[in-house]
Amino acid sequence: MNGIEAIMRTSPVIPVLVIEDAATARPLAEALVAGGLKVLEVTLRTAAALDAIREMKQVPGAIVGAGTVVNTDQFAEAMNAGAEFIVSPGLTERLGDAIIQSGVPFLPGVATAGDIMRGYDLGLRHFKFFPAETSGGLKALKALAAPFYEAQFCPTGGISAATAPNWLGFDPVLCVGGSWITPKGASLAEVEQLARDAASLAR
């Protein structure tokens, strides 16, 4: 089992986090880990993201990665912040080569057969199926997974607590990514309970 597969198998749901204020990052990570979700994806969509990664890394048990990494400059910044894995919305050879050569666990986004073939050319077998629901949903992933029988996936994008079990019931799906665990305005106690519910979802 390689690094990214071990991370994907840690829990059935990876919270996809958009952090606006780095001061909230550590308490949020503590609530998620207490609820049973140790793998945390901090998206590089805000000015606070890199500092949020640094804060969350201080939480015992947390495995903190950077998401929405779209170029090599962002990859370098994420590594400097201490990211333990990298998630990208798509896959280019330039970004893929840089991350693969570094040895850091990498989960690139794919939506088509061509995307997966590009990943195969780079030696990758683990992918984020993104955006999952608008790319045809579970039916589309089942069709894609047939010829790429070695591939394993983390569908992300539009997945909810209600639909996650359907995705997790498909064998090539090791986990799903979701933002429903941290809804806007939720208290830390509510986040911890949502995390506990998500962590209890069976693969």
C-alpha positions in Angstrom: 0.0 0.0 0.0 1.5 3.3 -1.0 1.3 6.6 0.9 -1.8 8.0 -0.8 -3.7 4.7 -0.5 -3.0 4.6 3.2 -4.3 8.1 3.6 -7.4 7.3 1.5 -8.1 4.3 3.7 -7.8 6.1 7.0 -11.5 7.2 7.1 -14.4 7.0 4.7 -14.7 10.8 4.3 -12.1 13.5 3.8 -13.4 16.9 4.8 -12.8 19.5 2.1 -12.1 22.7 4.0 -12.2 26.3 3.0 -10.7 28.3 5.8 -11.2 32.1 5.9 -9.6 32.7 9.2 -6.5 30.8 10.3 -7.4 31.4 14.0 -10.3 29.0 13.5 -8.2 26.3 11.9 -6.8 24.5 15.0 -10.1 24.3 16.9 -11.8 23.0 13.7 -9.2 20.3 13.2 -9.5 19.3 16.9 -13.3 18.9 16.4 -12.9 16.8 13.2 -10.2 14.6 14.7 -12.3 14.1 17.9 -15.1 13.0 15.6 -12.9 10.4 13.9 -11.9 12.2 10.7 -8.1 12.5 10.8 -7.4 13.3 7.1 -8.1 17.0 6.4 -7.8 18.7 3.0 -7.3 22.5 3.3 -8.1 24.0 -0.1 -5.8 26.8 -1.3 -8.8 29.0 -2.1 -8.2 31.6 0.6 -5.4 33.8 1.8 -5.6 32.0 5.2 -5.1 28.5 3.7 -1.3 28.1 4.2 -1.4 29.4 7.8 -4.4 27.1 8.4 -2.3 24.1 7.3 0.4 25.1 9.8 -2.1 25.5 12.6 -3.9 22.2 11.9 -0.6 20.3 11.7 -0.2 21.0 15.5 -3.3 18.9 16.3 -2.3 15.3 17.4 -3.5 12.7 15.0 -4.3 15.1 12.2 -3.1 14.3 8.7 -3.2 17.6 6.9 -3.0 18.1 3.2 -3.4 20.9 0.6 -6.1 20.9 -1.9 -6.9 22.9 -5.0 -3.2 22.9 -5.9 -3.1 23.9 -9.6 0.6 24.8 -10.3 4.1 24.1 -9.1 4.3 27.4 -7.2 1.3 26.5 -5.1 2.9 23.0 -4.6 6.1 24.6 -3.2 4.1 26.9 -0.9 2.0 24.0 0.4 5.2 22.0 1.1 6.7 24.9 3.0 3.5 25.0 5.1 4.0 21.4 6.0 1.3 19.7 3.8 1.5 15.9 4.1 -0.4 15.2 0.9 -1.4 17.1 -2.2 -4.8 17.2 -4.0 -5.3 18.9 -7.3 -8.6 19.5 -9.2 -7.0 18.2 -12.4 -3.8 16.8 -13.7 -1.0 18.3 -15.8 2.3 16.6 -16.6 4.3 19.5 -15.2 2.5 19.5 -11.8 2.3 15.7 -11.7 6.0 15.3 -12.4 7.0 17.8 -9.7 4.8 16.1 -7.1 5.7 12.6 -8.0 9.5 13.4 -7.9 9.1 14.8 -4.4 7.6 11.6 -3.1 4.7 13.4 -1.5 1.3 11.5 -1.6 -0.7 12.9 -4.5 -4.3 12.7 -5.4 -5.0 14.3 -8.8 -8.5 15.1 -10.1 -9.8 13.3 -13.1 -13.1 13.4 -14.9 -12.5 11.6 -18.2 -10.8 8.5 -19.6 -8.1 10.8 -21.1 -7.4 12.2 -17.6 -6.9 8.7 -16.1 -4.7 7.7 -19.0 -2.5 10.7 -18.4 -2.3 9.6 -14.8 -1.4 6.1 -15.8 1.4 7.4 -18.0 2.8 9.1 -14.8 2.5 5.8 -12.8 -0.5 6.9 -10.8 -3.4 4.7 -9.8 -5.2 6.7 -7.2 -7.4 9.6 -8.3 -10.0 12.2 -7.2 -13.1 11.9 -9.4 -14.0 15.5 -9.7 -16.5 17.1 -9.9 -18.3 13.9 -9.1 -22.0 14.7 -9.4 -21.8 17.0 -12.4 -19.4 14.6 -14.2 -22.1 12.0 -14.4 -22.2 10.8 -10.9 -21.8 7.2 -9.8 -23.0 5.8 -13.1 -20.2 7.6 -14.9 -17.5 6.5 -12.4 -18.6 2.9 -12.8 -18.3 3.2 -16.6 -14.8 4.8 -16.2 -13.6 2.3 -13.6 -14.3 -0.7 -15.9 -11.4 -0.3 -18.3 -9.2 1.2 -15.6 -9.6 -1.7 -13.2 -6.4 -0.9 -11.2 -7.6 2.6 -10.4 -9.0 3.6 -7.0 -10.9 6.8 -6.4 -12.0 9.5 -4.0 -15.1 11.1 -5.5 -15.5 14.8 -4.5 -17.9 17.5 -5.6 -21.6 17.6 -4.8 -21.5 14.6 -2.4 -23.7 14.7 0.7 -24.3 12.7 3.8 -27.2 11.1 2.0 -25.4 10.1 -1.1 -22.0 9.2 0.4 -23.0 5.6 1.2 -23.9 5.0 -2.4 -20.4 6.0 -3.6 -18.7 4.1 -0.7 -20.6 1.0 -1.7 -18.7 0.9 -5.0 -15.5 -1.2 -4.5 -13.0 1.1 -6.3 -14.0 4.0 -4.1 -11.8 4.1 -1.0 -13.3 7.3 0.4 -15.2 10.4 -0.6 -14.4 14.1 -0.2 -17.1 16.4 1.2 -17.8 19.8 2.6 -21.0 18.9 4.4 -19.1 18.1 7.6 -18.3 21.8 8.1 -21.4 23.8 7.1 -21.3 27.5 7.6 -22.4 28.7 11.0 -22.0 25.3 12.6 -20.6 25.1 16.1 -17.6 23.0 16.9 -19.8 20.5 18.8 -22.0 20.2 15.7 -18.9 19.7 13.5 -17.7 17.0 15.8 -21.0 15.2 15.6 -21.1 15.5 11.8 -17.6 14.1 11.7 -18.6 11.2 13.9 -21.5 10.4 11.7 -19.3 10.6 8.6 -16.6 8.4 10.2 -19.2 5.7 10.9 -20.1 5.3 7.2 -19.2 1.8 6.1 -17.1 1.2 3.0 
